């Protein structure tokens, strides 16, 4: 910065510093408003849900777990049915847990098997027609 030698230069320098202070004050107010908006509980919840919804890994894991749970439940109902036998129910629950775990941990294999079965069913239908 250059040295100020006259009253006019001093007044001009003060005016420029005041304008700079006003500008920086406006920026600070805008940033403060943005921060206070981002830490409101509803906005934190919204941003969390949007991050979860955009996460492909989480959606894939959730889908494979859901398919695993459904397959485990269906396999237990198929195996045990409405039996009153306690041992049969225990075996059905263990079998359900095993199927659920197997499918949830190997979603690519299940997806591949599903594609293969669907492809065979579609080819069989076109061959029958």
C-alpha positions as CSV (number, residue, x, y, z in Angstrom):
1,X,0.0,0.0,0.0
2,X,1.2,3.4,-0.8
3,X,1.8,6.1,1.8
4,X,-0.9,8.7,2.3
5,X,0.4,12.3,2.1
6,X,-2.7,14.5,2.0
7,X,-6.1,14.8,3.6
8,X,-7.9,13.9,0.4
9,X,-6.0,10.7,0.0
10,X,-6.7,9.8,3.7
11,X,-10.4,10.4,3.2
12,X,-10.4,8.3,0.0
13,X,-8.5,5.5,1.8
14,X,-11.1,5.6,4.7
15,X,-14.0,5.5,2.3
16,X,-12.5,2.5,0.5
17,X,-11.9,0.7,3.8
18,X,-15.5,1.4,4.8
19,X,-16.9,0.0,1.6
20,X,-14.7,-3.1,2.0
21,X,-16.0,-3.5,5.6
22,X,-19.6,-3.2,4.4
23,X,-19.0,-5.8,1.7
24,X,-17.3,-8.2,4.1
25,X,-20.1,-7.7,6.6
26,X,-22.7,-8.7,4.0
27,X,-20.8,-11.8,3.1
28,X,-20.4,-12.7,6.8
29,X,-24.2,-12.3,7.3
30,X,-24.9,-14.5,4.3
31,X,-22.5,-17.2,5.5
32,X,-24.0,-17.0,9.0
33,X,-27.5,-17.5,7.6
34,X,-26.4,-20.5,5.5
35,X,-24.7,-22.1,8.5
36,X,-27.8,-21.6,10.7
37,X,-30.0,-23.0,8.1
38,X,-27.8,-26.1,7.6
39,X,-27.7,-26.9,11.3
40,X,-31.5,-26.9,11.8
41,X,-32.7,-30.4,12.7
42,X,-35.1,-30.6,9.8
43,X,-32.4,-29.7,7.3
44,X,-30.0,-32.2,8.8
45,X,-32.6,-34.9,8.4
46,X,-33.4,-33.8,4.8
47,X,-29.7,-33.9,3.8
48,X,-29.2,-37.3,5.5
49,X,-32.1,-38.8,3.6
50,X,-30.9,-37.3,0.3
51,X,-27.4,-38.7,0.9
52,X,-28.9,-42.1,1.7
53,X,-31.2,-42.1,-1.3
54,X,-28.3,-41.2,-3.6
55,X,-26.0,-43.9,-2.2
56,X,-26.1,-46.8,-4.6
57,X,-24.2,-49.2,-2.3
58,X,-26.7,-48.7,0.5
59,X,-29.7,-49.1,-1.8
60,X,-28.1,-52.3,-3.2
61,X,-27.4,-53.7,0.3
62,X,-30.9,-52.8,1.4
63,X,-32.4,-54.5,-1.6
64,X,-30.3,-57.7,-1.2
65,X,-31.2,-57.8,2.5
66,X,-34.9,-57.4,1.7
67,X,-34.8,-60.1,-0.9
68,X,-32.9,-62.3,1.5
69,X,-35.4,-61.8,4.2
70,X,-38.3,-62.5,1.9
71,X,-36.7,-65.7,0.5
72,X,-35.9,-66.9,4.0
73,X,-39.4,-66.3,5.2
74,X,-40.9,-68.0,2.1
75,X,-38.5,-71.0,2.5
76,X,-39.5,-71.4,6.2
77,X,-43.2,-71.2,5.4
78,X,-42.7,-73.8,2.6
79,X,-40.7,-76.1,4.8
80,X,-42.5,-75.8,8.1
81,X,-46.0,-74.7,7.0
82,X,-48.4,-74.4,10.0
83,X,-46.8,-77.2,11.9
84,X,-47.1,-77.2,15.7
85,X,-44.0,-79.3,16.1
86,X,-41.4,-77.3,18.1
87,X,-38.4,-79.1,16.6
88,X,-39.7,-78.5,13.1
89,X,-40.2,-74.8,13.9
90,X,-36.7,-74.5,15.3
91,X,-35.3,-76.2,12.2
92,X,-37.4,-73.9,10.0
93,X,-36.0,-70.8,11.8
94,X,-32.4,-72.0,11.4
95,X,-33.1,-72.7,7.8
96,X,-34.7,-69.3,7.3
97,X,-31.7,-67.6,8.9
98,X,-29.3,-69.5,6.7
99,X,-31.2,-68.7,3.4
100,X,-31.5,-65.0,4.4
101,X,-27.7,-64.8,5.2
102,X,-26.8,-66.7,2.0
103,X,-28.8,-64.5,-0.2
104,X,-27.9,-61.2,1.5
105,X,-24.2,-62.0,1.3
106,X,-24.2,-63.1,-2.4
107,X,-26.5,-60.7,-4.2
108,X,-24.6,-61.0,-7.5
109,X,-25.1,-64.7,-7.6
110,X,-28.8,-64.4,-6.8
111,X,-29.1,-61.7,-9.5
112,X,-27.3,-63.9,-12.0
113,X,-29.5,-66.9,-11.1
114,X,-32.6,-64.7,-11.5
115,X,-31.5,-63.5,-14.9
116,X,-30.8,-67.1,-16.0
117,X,-34.1,-68.4,-14.8
118,X,-36.0,-65.5,-16.4
119,X,-34.1,-66.0,-19.7
120,X,-35.0,-69.7,-19.7
121,X,-38.6,-69.0,-19.0
122,X,-38.8,-66.5,-21.8
123,X,-37.1,-68.8,-24.2
124,X,-39.4,-71.7,-23.2
125,X,-42.5,-69.5,-23.8
126,X,-41.3,-68.4,-27.2
127,X,-40.5,-72.1,-28.1
128,X,-44.0,-73.1,-27.0
129,X,-45.7,-70.4,-29.1
